[in-house]
Every structure is written in C-alpha cells, then in structure tokens.
Amino acid sequence: MQSKIKSPFKFLDPYTVDDRAFFFGREKEIDKLYEMAFATNLLLIYGPSGAGKTSLIQCGLASRFQDTDWFDIHVRWRGDINLSMDLELKKHAISKIPEGTSVADAVQSVYLDHFKPIFLVFDQFEELYILGNEEERAIFIQSIAELLEKDIPLKIIFSMREEYIARLFDFEQRVPGLFKNRYRIDPMNRENVKEVIKGLTNHFNIEIEKPEQTINKIIENISSNDTIQLSYLQVYLDYLYTAHQQKV
C-alpha cells in the first residue's frame, strides 16, 4: 500500500506556496500578476469576496519567484493597521528594530537582514476602511507614501473586495499612482474549474468514471445563480481524494 499523502484541499483556508503542486486553473491570472509585479512597485488587486485573491497571491504569484527574489510579509488589520505592520516587520527582522523606528527605516532594516526584495502584502485591505479610524488611516497613508519615495527593493500589494474601492479616495490623493496598476480577479468560471478537477485528478492518478459527464455534474452541483462556490468544490475534491486514498 502506498503511504498516505496529506489532503491538499484547504476548504476555507487560502493556498500558500507550499501548495503550488496542487494549484490549478489560474494560469492566466498568475501570468498577469507576475508581469505586473515587475512593472510596478505598487499593485492593487481587487474582486468579489470568494474569488480567491489571497490564494492567487500567496500561492500563485509567490510560486513564480525564485527564493532569492521574494520575501513576503503579510499584513492584516488587527485592531490597528500601523501596529499590525510594525509587529509583522519586527517578527521578520533579524536585527532588532528600535521602538519609534519609521516604517521606511524598518523595511530597510528587514531588507538588509535578508537581502531579498520585500513584498509587503496587505490582505483584506478593506478592513482598514470598515474597522479603522480616520487618524489611523492618515498615519498609514503617510507611511506608504514615504515607503514609495525610498530607494528600497520593495513591492507593495493591496488586495481588497471591489465594493470598497470607492473609499480609497483619500489614499489616492496622497498616493496618485494607487489606481495606475490594478487588476480585477474574477470568480472562477466553468473552464477554470474543469482545469482544477482535471489537473488534480491527473496529479493523484484518480480515475473518474465518465470524466466529462461527471465533471459537468460536479460543476452543476456547486453552482448557485451562475456563481461557482469554491468551498463546495473543495468538499467534492476532498471526497474524490479520500476515496482514492482508501483504494490504494
């Protein structure tokens, strides 16, 4: 009997670079993000909730870089965006970052510790505008503006739900290039999902009886109002994987 392989399916959790062997169906989007990451130091990624933005960044985009060209630091709003960013930078620092150090100097210090381009990723960025206050936002925007003026090998990526884009007006006033390089992530369509199912079943040598008919039926079962529910897809794939594992 073959040794068991840990199930690759994440359900509600995002995929990471460690899951790149199991990440199918998003080649077009990954290619575009990779191209844009070279063209700009400030990238805005947006789309509807559940479109898979986090997985595309943490797994798809990250997997395109060599280890020497990608040092990602992920920041989410956790009570205060500025404190959250400060804590994340200190967590990744080797050299101690003194209290009161500016964000720009802290990023510079982390870069000198690792000598890899820093990718500062702000996931679910809409939380700053839903939960943060005006003073918090003003300090954050000023810090980002100062970072972009520094000569540091740095890329900044904002990822957010598209319905909150209009709230970025004050941000754009201080950082005029905010909307210059933006990319909308659409929900997965039928062809994307077919690629996912076929890619994973081929990867794990899982045989499906009447493949085209079965795959179309799975897609039909996980669709609601023309929207494909990715969490339901994960359940189906996990079932197929588990059934296969029990046979081998």
Buried (B, 14 or more C-beta within 10 A) or exposed (E): EEEEEEBBBBEEEBBBBEBEEBBBBBEEBBEBBBEBBEEBBBBBBBBBEBBBBBBBBBBBBBBBBEEEEBBBBBBBBEEBBBEBBBEBBBEBBEEEBEEEBEBBBBBBBBBEBEEBBBBBBBBBBBBBBEEBEEEBBEBBBBBBBBBBEEEBBBBBBBBBBBEBBEBBEEBEEEBEEBEEBBBBBEBBEBEBBBBBBBBBBEEBEBEBEEEEEBBEEBBEEBBEEEEBBBEBBBEBBBEBBEEBBEEE
